[in-house]
Amino acid sequence: MKEAVFHIPLMEVDDELRGMLLVDRERTTRAIAMHLLLRMRPQVLFRRNSDEVDLEEIVDGIVDAILTVPERVLGDFAQEEAVPRAAAMDVIARVVSKSLTDCSEPIHSDRPGGA
C-alpha cells in the first residue's frame, strides 16, 4: 500500500483534533483512524484470504500503528506550522501503511464508493 493514500486525509484532520492528540492520545487516535478509514475506503479495500477484513479490525490496526509513533512526532503533527506537520504526516503515513499491509492485503478499488 502506498503511503500517499494517507497524506490528504491526514492534511484534513482539523487543528483541534490534532491538538487533542497530546491531551487524550487514545481517543483522539481512534477518531483520526476512523477519519483515515472513511477517506481511503472508496479507493482501497482490505482483504485477507479472499475475505474482506472487518472495518473495526482495520481501525484497530490504524490505532495501534499511530500509538507507536513517538510523542514528539505527534507534537509536530499537532503544530500549525506546515513543515514540521508535513514531516510528521510522512512518519504517520509510513507507520500506518506498513501496519495495514502487514495485517491485510490492500486492494485498489476502481468502483465509486469502494464496495
Secondary structure, DSSP 4 states (H G I P E B T S, - for coil): --GGGGHHHHHTS-HHHHHHTTTSHHHHHHHHHHHHHHHHTTTEEEEETTEEPPHHHHHHHHHHHHHTS-HHHHHHHHSSSHHHHHHHHHHHHHHHHHHHHHHSEEEE--STT--
